[in-house]
C-alpha cells in the first residue's frame, strides 16, 4: 500500500521483527521511484526493502513474490497477536 504520510498518524512506532526502512533516494534501485513519484521511504520486510526485483514481482503478481509476501504477512500477524496488539 502506498500512502502519503500526511494521511495518517503513527500511534505505535514498533516494527515487526525483520522489518526495516529504506530511504528511497539513497538506494539505487528505488531512486527512480523517489524521483518519479516523490516516494521518500519504503517500510517493509527485508525482501521488499532490499530487493527491487521482489518489489517488481509483487506488482506483476509473480507467484514466488506473492508467496514471500504472504509468509511475511502471516509472521507479522503472529507476532502482533502474541503481543496482544492486533487480532
N, CA, C and O atoms as a Tinker XYZ file with bonds, in Angstrom:
   348  protein
     1  N      0.840000   -1.159000    0.000000    73     2
     2  CA     0.000000    0.000000    0.000000    64     1     3
     3  C      0.897000    1.238000    0.000000    63     2     4     5
     4  O      1.853000    1.321000    0.772000    81     3
     5  N      0.597000    2.150000   -0.828000    73     3     6
     6  CA     1.308000    3.433000   -0.846000    64     5     7
     7  C      0.408000    4.462000   -0.189000    63     6     8     9
     8  O     -0.768000    4.579000   -0.535000    81     7
     9  N      0.953000    5.201000    0.750000    73     7    10
    10  CA     0.142000    6.193000    1.443000    64     9    11
    11  C      0.973000    7.431000    1.743000    63    10    12    13
    12  O      2.060000    7.323000    2.310000    81    11
    13  N      0.471000    8.614000    1.367000    73    11    14
    14  CA     1.169000    9.845000    1.743000    64    13    15
    15  C      1.190000    9.985000    3.258000    63    14    16    17
    16  O      0.187000    9.732000    3.925000    81    15
    17  N      2.323000   10.384000    3.792000    73    15    18
    18  CA     2.494000   10.485000    5.236000    64    17    19
    19  C      1.501000   11.401000    5.915000    63    18    20    21
    20  O      1.148000   11.166000    7.071000    81    19
    21  N      1.040000   12.433000    5.239000    73    19    22
    22  CA     0.110000   13.366000    5.871000    64    21    23
    23  C     -1.291000   12.780000    6.048000    63    22    24    25
    24  O     -2.146000   13.407000    6.674000    81    23
    25  N     -1.537000   11.575000    5.499000    73    23    26
    26  CA    -2.856000   10.966000    5.623000    64    25    27
    27  C     -3.001000   10.067000    6.847000    63    26    28    29
    28  O     -4.083000    9.532000    7.090000    81    27
    29  N     -1.949000    9.895000    7.609000    73    27    30
    30  CA    -2.060000    9.040000    8.776000    64    29    31
    31  C     -1.188000    9.560000    9.899000    63    30    32    33
    32  O     -0.323000   10.415000    9.706000    81    31
    33  N     -1.443000    9.015000   11.083000    73    31    34
    34  CA    -0.671000    9.360000   12.268000    64    33    35
    35  C     -0.075000    8.077000   12.832000    63    34    36    37
    36  O     -0.785000    7.082000   12.981000    81    35
    37  N      1.188000    8.085000   13.142000    73    35    38
    38  CA     1.834000    6.916000   13.735000    64    37    39
    39  C      1.490000    6.899000   15.217000    63    38    40    41
    40  O      1.800000    7.840000   15.948000    81    39
    41  N      0.849000    5.824000   15.653000    73    39    42
    42  CA     0.484000    5.712000   17.065000    64    41    43
    43  C      1.287000    4.618000   17.769000    63    42    44    45
    44  O      1.295000    4.545000   18.998000    81    43
    45  N      1.953000    3.780000   17.000000    73    43    46
    46  CA     2.773000    2.712000   17.565000    64    45    47
    47  C      4.010000    2.607000   16.675000    63    46    48    49
    48  O      3.910000    2.176000   15.526000    81    47
    49  N      5.156000    2.991000   17.187000    73    47    50
    50  CA     6.367000    3.059000   16.367000    64    49    51
    51  C      7.095000    1.730000   16.236000    63    50    52    53
    52  O      8.147000    1.657000   15.601000    81    51
    53  N      6.548000    0.687000   16.829000    73    51    54
    54  CA     7.203000   -0.617000   16.709000    64    53    55
    55  C      7.113000   -1.134000   15.281000    63    54    56    57
    56  O      6.143000   -0.878000   14.567000    81    55
    57  N      8.134000   -1.857000   14.888000    73    55    58
    58  CA     8.139000   -2.541000   13.601000    64    57    59
    59  C      8.169000   -4.040000   13.875000    63    58    60    61
    60  O      8.792000   -4.490000   14.836000    81    59
    61  N      7.500000   -4.801000   13.036000    73    59    62
    62  CA     7.588000   -6.257000   13.210000    64    61    63
    63  C      9.038000   -6.712000   13.085000    63    62    64    65
    64  O      9.842000   -6.070000   12.409000    81    63
    65  N      9.365000   -7.816000   13.738000    73    63    66
    66  CA    10.717000   -8.378000   13.624000    64    65    67
    67  C     11.052000   -8.597000   12.155000    63    66    68    69
    68  O     10.237000   -9.110000   11.389000    81    67
    69  N     12.252000   -8.203000   11.776000    73    67    70
    70  CA    12.694000   -8.403000   10.401000    64    69    71
    71  C     12.275000   -7.301000    9.444000    63    70    72    73
    72  O     12.595000   -7.379000    8.258000    81    71
    73  N     11.575000   -6.286000    9.909000    73    71    74
    74  CA    11.184000   -5.185000    9.033000    64    73    75
    75  C     12.213000   -4.081000    9.109000    63    74    76    77
    76  O     12.943000   -3.971000   10.094000    81    75
    77  N     12.276000   -3.269000    8.083000    73    75    78
    78  CA    13.229000   -2.182000    8.016000    64    77    79
    79  C     12.653000   -1.007000    7.240000    63    78    80    81
    80  O     11.574000   -1.095000    6.653000    81    79
    81  N     13.387000    0.080000    7.252000    73    79    82
    82  CA    13.029000    1.276000    6.497000    64    81    83
    83  C     14.171000    1.589000    5.540000    63    82    84    85
    84  O     15.343000    1.509000    5.906000    81    83
    85  N     13.817000    1.944000    4.325000    73    83    86
    86  CA    14.796000    2.293000    3.304000    64    85    87
    87  C     14.459000    3.690000    2.785000    63    86    88    89
    88  O     13.326000    3.945000    2.378000    81    87
    89  N     15.430000    4.584000    2.800000    73    87    90
    90  CA    15.222000    5.889000    2.176000    64    89    91
    91  C     15.385000    5.709000    0.678000    63    90    92    93
    92  O     16.479000    5.417000    0.195000    81    91
    93  N     14.306000    5.884000   -0.047000    73    91    94
    94  CA    14.274000    5.563000   -1.479000    64    93    95
    95  C     15.340000    6.315000   -2.273000    63    94    96    97
    96  O     15.973000    5.731000   -3.153000    81    95
    97  N     15.546000    7.569000   -1.988000    73    95    98
    98  CA    16.504000    8.358000   -2.768000    64    97    99
    99  C     17.943000    7.918000   -2.563000    63    98   100   101
   100  O     18.811000    8.241000   -3.374000    81    99
   101  N     18.207000    7.177000   -1.479000    73    99   102
   102  CA    19.569000    6.742000   -1.179000    64   101   103
   103  C     19.863000    5.324000   -1.653000    63   102   104   105
   104  O     20.955000    4.806000   -1.416000    81   103
   105  N     18.913000    4.701000   -2.311000    73   103   106
   106  CA    19.070000    3.334000   -2.790000    64   105   107
   107  C     18.945000    3.337000   -4.304000    63   106   108   109
   108  O     17.931000    3.777000   -4.845000    81   107
   109  N     19.959000    2.854000   -4.982000    73   107   110
   110  CA    19.997000    2.928000   -6.444000    64   109   111
   111  C     18.730000    2.389000   -7.097000    63   110   112   113
   112  O     18.166000    3.036000   -7.979000    81   111
   113  N     18.278000    1.215000   -6.676000    73   111   114
   114  CA    17.102000    0.611000   -7.310000    64   113   115
   115  C     15.821000    1.408000   -7.080000    63   114   116   117
   116  O     14.974000    1.493000   -7.970000    81   115
   117  N     15.679000    1.979000   -5.918000    73   115   118
   118  CA    14.448000    2.698000   -5.589000    64   117   119
   119  C     14.522000    4.193000   -5.900000    63   118   120   121
   120  O     13.522000    4.896000   -5.749000    81   119
   121  N     15.657000    4.683000   -6.321000    73   119   122
   122  CA    15.805000    6.111000   -6.602000    64   121   123
   123  C     14.832000    6.586000   -7.672000    63   122   124   125
   124  O     14.341000    7.712000   -7.601000    81   123
   125  N     14.547000    5.745000   -8.660000    73   123   126
   126  CA    13.603000    6.130000   -9.718000    64   125   127
   127  C     12.207000    6.370000   -9.142000    63   126   128   129
   128  O     11.500000    7.271000   -9.595000    81   127
   129  N     11.805000    5.575000   -8.148000    73   127   130
   130  CA    10.508000    5.798000   -7.510000    64   129   131
   131  C     10.494000    7.128000   -6.770000    63   130   132   133
   132  O      9.496000    7.849000   -6.772000    81   131
   133  N     11.607000    7.433000   -6.144000    73   131   134
   134  CA    11.723000    8.703000   -5.438000    64   133   135
   135  C     11.605000    9.870000   -6.407000    63   134   136   137
   136  O     10.882000   10.832000   -6.147000    81   135
   137  N     12.313000    9.782000   -7.514000    73   135   138
   138  CA    12.304000   10.865000   -8.497000    64   137   139
   139  C     10.957000   10.995000   -9.207000    63   138   140   141
   140  O     10.451000   12.103000   -9.386000    81   139
   141  N     10.382000    9.873000   -9.608000    73   139   142
   142  CA     9.147000    9.909000  -10.392000    64   141   143
   143  C      7.904000   10.198000   -9.553000    63   142   144   145
   144  O      7.000000   10.904000  -10.001000    81   143
   145  N      7.858000    9.655000   -8.343000    73   143   146
   146  CA     6.632000    9.730000   -7.556000    64   145   147
   147  C      6.788000   10.426000   -6.214000    63   146   148   149
   148  O      5.817000   10.570000   -5.471000    81   147
   149  N      8.001000   10.857000   -5.898000    73   147   150
   150  CA     8.226000   11.533000   -4.629000    64   149   151
   151  C      8.185000   10.619000   -3.424000    63   150   152   153
   152  O      7.958000   11.079000   -2.305000    81   151
   153  N      8.401000    9.332000   -3.635000    73   151   154
   154  CA     8.393000    8.375000   -2.533000    64   153   155
   155  C      9.639000    8.607000   -1.681000    63   154   156   157
   156  O     10.760000    8.533000   -2.183000    81   155
   157  N      9.444000    8.884000   -0.407000    73   155   158
   158  CA    10.555000    9.183000    0.472000    64   157   159
   159  C     11.179000    7.956000    1.108000    63   158   160   161
   160  O     12.397000    7.878000    1.269000    81   159
   161  N     10.342000    7.004000    1.466000    73   159   162
   162  CA    10.884000    5.802000    2.097000    64   161   163
   163  C      9.986000    4.606000    1.812000    63   162   164   165
   164  O      8.809000    4.734000    1.476000    81   163
   165  N     10.594000    3.456000    1.963000    73   163   166
   166  CA     9.899000    2.180000    1.825000    64   165   167
   167  C     10.005000    1.508000    3.192000    63   166   168   169
   168  O     11.098000    1.387000    3.745000    81   167
   169  N      8.901000    1.085000    3.720000    73   167   170
   170  CA     8.850000    0.404000    5.004000    64   169   171
   171  C      8.294000   -0.984000    4.750000    63   170   172   173
   172  O      7.222000   -1.133000    4.163000    81   171
   173  N      9.016000   -1.991000    5.188000    73   171   174
   174  CA     8.510000   -3.337000    4.964000    64   173   175
   175  C      9.489000   -4.405000    5.399000    63   174   176   177
   176  O     10.504000   -4.134000    6.041000    81   175
   177  N      9.155000   -5.617000    5.030000    73   175   178
   178  CA    10.003000   -6.752000    5.357000    64   177   179
   179  C     11.269000   -6.689000    4.495000    63   178   180   181
   180  O     11.301000   -6.007000    3.471000    81   179
   181  N     12.290000   -7.398000    4.917000    73   179   182
   182  CA    13.619000   -7.296000    4.320000    64   181   183
   183  C     13.624000   -7.477000    2.806000    63   182   184   185
   184  O     14.237000   -6.679000    2.097000    81   183
   185  N     12.957000   -8.505000    2.299000    73   183   186
   186  CA    12.959000   -8.729000    0.850000    64   185   187
   187  C     12.380000   -7.543000    0.092000    63   186   188   189
   188  O     12.881000   -7.184000   -0.974000    81   187
   189  N     11.343000   -6.939000    0.626000    73   187   190
   190  CA    10.730000   -5.805000   -0.050000    64   189   191
   191  C     11.661000   -4.597000   -0.065000    63   190   192   193
   192  O     11.791000   -3.918000   -1.084000    81   191
   193  N     12.297000   -4.336000    1.052000    73   191   194
   194  CA    13.137000   -3.147000    1.188000    64   193   195
   195  C     14.482000   -3.291000    0.474000    63   194   196   197
   196  O     15.009000   -2.314000   -0.059000    81   195
   197  N     15.032000   -4.492000    0.462000    73   195   198
   198  CA    16.373000   -4.668000   -0.096000    64   197   199
   199  C     16.409000   -5.282000   -1.492000    63   198   200   201
   200  O     17.476000   -5.351000   -2.102000    81   199
   201  N     15.273000   -5.726000   -2.004000    73   199   202
   202  CA    15.274000   -6.431000   -3.282000    64   201   203
   203  C     14.244000   -5.818000   -4.221000    63   202   204   205
   204  O     13.060000   -6.150000   -4.164000    81   203
   205  N     14.706000   -4.923000   -5.080000    73   203   206
   206  CA    13.819000   -4.230000   -6.021000    64   205   207
   207  C     13.097000   -5.220000   -6.934000    63   206   208   209
   208  O     11.944000   -4.995000   -7.302000    81   207
   209  N     13.764000   -6.307000   -7.300000    73   207   210
   210  CA    13.129000   -7.301000   -8.167000    64   209   211
   211  C     11.942000   -7.962000   -7.457000    63   210   212   213
   212  O     10.956000   -8.319000   -8.100000    81   211
   213  N     12.035000   -8.122000   -6.153000    73   211   214
   214  CA    10.895000   -8.648000   -5.392000    64   213   215
   215  C      9.734000   -7.659000   -5.463000    63   214   216   217
   216  O      8.588000   -8.055000   -5.676000    81   215
   217  N     10.030000   -6.386000   -5.285000    73   215   218
   218  CA     9.015000   -5.337000   -5.393000    64   217   219
   219  C      8.319000   -5.412000   -6.756000    63   218   220   221
   220  O      7.091000   -5.387000   -6.836000    81   219
   221  N      9.114000   -5.505000   -7.821000    73   219   222
   222  CA     8.553000   -5.610000   -9.175000    64   221   223
   223  C      7.718000   -6.889000   -9.291000    63   222   224   225
   224  O      6.645000   -6.876000   -9.895000    81   223
   225  N      8.202000   -7.978000   -8.721000    73   223   226
   226  CA     7.458000   -9.229000   -8.744000    64   225   227
   227  C      6.086000   -9.098000   -8.103000    63   226   228   229
   228  O      5.114000   -9.671000   -8.596000    81   227
   229  N      5.998000   -8.350000   -7.012000    73   227   230
   230  CA     4.697000   -8.127000   -6.379000    64   229   231
   231  C      3.768000   -7.354000   -7.300000    63   230   232   233
   232  O      2.591000   -7.688000   -7.433000    81   231
   233  N      4.301000   -6.326000   -7.931000    73   231   234
   234  CA     3.482000   -5.539000   -8.860000    64   233   235
   235  C      2.968000   -6.383000  -10.016000    63   234   236   237
   236  O      1.850000   -6.190000  -10.494000    81   235
   237  N      3.788000   -7.310000  -10.452000    73   235   238
   238  CA     3.434000   -8.155000  -11.593000    64   237   239
   239  C      2.716000   -9.437000  -11.177000    63   238   240   241
   240  O      2.424000  -10.285000  -12.020000    81   239
   241  N      2.432000   -9.581000   -9.888000    73   239   242
   242  CA     1.741000  -10.743000   -9.343000    64   241   243
   243  C      2.500000  -12.056000   -9.567000    63   242   244   245
   244  O      1.901000  -13.097000   -9.839000    81   243
   245  N      3.825000  -11.984000   -9.448000    73   243   246
   246  CA     4.666000  -13.170000   -9.567000    64   245   247
   247  C      4.345000  -14.124000   -8.408000    63   246   248   249
   248  O      4.269000  -13.701000   -7.254000    81   247
   249  N      4.159000  -15.395000   -8.718000    73   247   250
   250  CA     3.752000  -16.380000   -7.718000    64   249   251
   251  C      4.747000  -16.451000   -6.563000    63   250   252   253
   252  O      4.332000  -16.463000   -5.404000    81   251
   253  N      6.035000  -16.498000   -6.846000    73   251   254
   254  CA     7.040000  -16.598000   -5.792000    64   253   255
   255  C      7.052000  -15.333000   -4.930000    63   254   256   257
   256  O      7.152000  -15.425000   -3.707000    81   255
   257  N      6.954000  -14.167000   -5.544000    73   255   258
   258  CA     6.925000  -12.916000   -4.780000    64   257   259
   259  C      5.697000  -12.874000   -3.876000    63   258   260   261
   260  O      5.795000  -12.438000   -2.729000    81   259
   261  N      4.552000  -13.315000   -4.368000    73   259   262
   262  CA     3.333000  -13.340000   -3.558000    64   261   263
   263  C      3.438000  -14.350000   -2.419000    63   262   264   265
   264  O      2.906000  -14.119000   -1.333000    81   263
   265  N      4.119000  -15.465000   -2.661000    73   263   266
   266  CA     4.325000  -16.459000   -1.614000    64   265   267
   267  C      5.148000  -15.858000   -0.476000    63   266   268   269
   268  O      4.824000  -16.041000    0.697000    81   267
   269  N      6.214000  -15.141000   -0.832000    73   267   270
   270  CA     7.054000  -14.489000    0.183000    64   269   271
   271  C      6.248000  -13.441000    0.941000    63   270   272   273
   272  O      6.328000  -13.360000    2.167000    81   271
   273  N      5.473000  -12.641000    0.215000    73   271   274
   274  CA     4.643000  -11.619000    0.844000    64   273   275
   275  C      3.688000  -12.252000    1.861000    63   274   276   277
   276  O      3.577000  -11.776000    2.991000    81   275
   277  N      3.004000  -13.317000    1.460000    73   275   278
   278  CA     2.059000  -13.976000    2.363000    64   277   279
   279  C      2.751000  -14.571000    3.579000    63   278   280   281
   280  O      2.213000  -14.517000    4.685000    81   279
   281  N      3.934000  -15.135000    3.389000    73   279   282
   282  CA     4.697000  -15.677000    4.520000    64   281   283
   283  C      5.036000  -14.561000    5.507000    63   282   284   285
   284  O      4.887000  -14.731000    6.717000    81   283
   285  N      5.486000  -13.432000    4.994000    73   283   286
   286  CA     5.850000  -12.303000    5.861000    64   285   287
   287  C      4.623000  -11.717000    6.559000    63   286   288   289
   288  O      4.692000  -11.349000    7.732000    81   287
   289  N      3.524000  -11.632000    5.856000    73   287   290
   290  CA     2.279000  -11.122000    6.435000    64   289   291
   291  C      1.827000  -12.008000    7.589000    63   290   292   293
   292  O      1.451000  -11.509000    8.650000    81   291
   293  N      1.862000  -13.308000    7.384000    73   291   294
   294  CA     1.460000  -14.234000    8.445000    64   293   295
   295  C      2.392000  -14.147000    9.646000    63   294   296   297
   296  O      1.933000  -14.211000   10.786000    81   295
   297  N      3.682000  -14.002000    9.409000    73   295   298
   298  CA     4.645000  -13.870000   10.513000    64   297   299
   299  C      4.370000  -12.604000   11.313000    63   298   300   301
   300  O      4.423000  -12.624000   12.542000    81   299
   301  N      4.078000  -11.506000   10.626000    73   299   302
   302  CA     3.785000  -10.251000   11.303000    64   301   303
   303  C      2.511000  -10.377000   12.130000    63   302   304   305
   304  O      2.457000   -9.917000   13.270000    81   303
   305  N      1.493000  -10.998000   11.558000    73   303   306
   306  CA     0.242000  -11.172000   12.293000    64   305   307
   307  C      0.442000  -12.032000   13.530000    63   306   308   309
   308  O     -0.113000  -11.733000   14.587000    81   307
   309  N      1.234000  -13.105000   13.411000    73   307   310
   310  CA     1.514000  -13.946000   14.576000    64   309   311
   311  C      2.232000  -13.148000   15.656000    63   310   312   313
   312  O      1.894000  -13.249000   16.836000    81   311
   313  N      3.220000  -12.358000   15.255000    73   311   314
   314  CA     3.982000  -11.579000   16.239000    64   313   315
   315  C      3.077000  -10.619000   16.989000    63   314   316   317
   316  O      3.138000  -10.542000   18.216000    81   315
   317  N      2.246000   -9.894000   16.276000    73   315   318
   318  CA     1.406000   -8.910000   16.947000    64   317   319
   319  C      0.271000   -9.562000   17.724000    63   318   320   321
   320  O     -0.162000   -9.013000   18.737000    81   319
   321  N     -0.220000  -10.703000   17.288000    73   319   322
   322  CA    -1.217000  -11.422000   18.061000    64   321   323
   323  C     -0.639000  -11.912000   19.374000    63   322   324   325
   324  O     -1.309000  -11.866000   20.405000    81   323
   325  N      0.617000  -12.388000   19.345000    73   323   326
   326  CA     1.272000  -12.841000   20.571000    64   325   327
   327  C      1.486000  -11.705000   21.537000    63   326   328   329
   328  O      1.430000  -11.900000   22.751000    81   327
   329  N      1.736000  -10.498000   21.007000    73   327   330
   330  CA     1.943000   -9.326000   21.846000    64   329   331
   331  C      0.619000   -8.739000   22.339000    63   330   332   333
   332  O      0.612000   -7.819000   23.157000    81   331
   333  N     -0.496000   -9.271000   21.842000    73   331   334
   334  CA    -1.798000   -8.753000   22.233000    64   333   335
   335  C     -2.117000   -7.428000   21.592000    63   334   336   337
   336  O     -2.956000   -6.690000   22.110000    81   335
   337  N     -1.477000   -7.093000   20.476000    73   335   338
   338  CA    -1.672000   -5.786000   19.856000    64   337   339
   339  C     -2.769000   -5.830000   18.803000    63   338   340   341
   340  O     -3.585000   -4.912000   18.729000    81   339
   341  N     -2.803000   -6.851000   18.010000    73   339   342
   342  CA    -3.774000   -6.895000   16.911000    64   341   343
   343  C     -4.441000   -8.255000   16.880000    63   342   344   345
   344  O     -3.856000   -9.247000   17.313000    81   343
   345  N     -5.599000   -8.303000   16.395000    73   343   346
   346  CA    -6.329000   -9.567000   16.205000    64   345   347
   347  C     -6.576000   -9.786000   14.747000    63   346   348
   348  O     -7.176000  -10.792000   14.367000    81   347
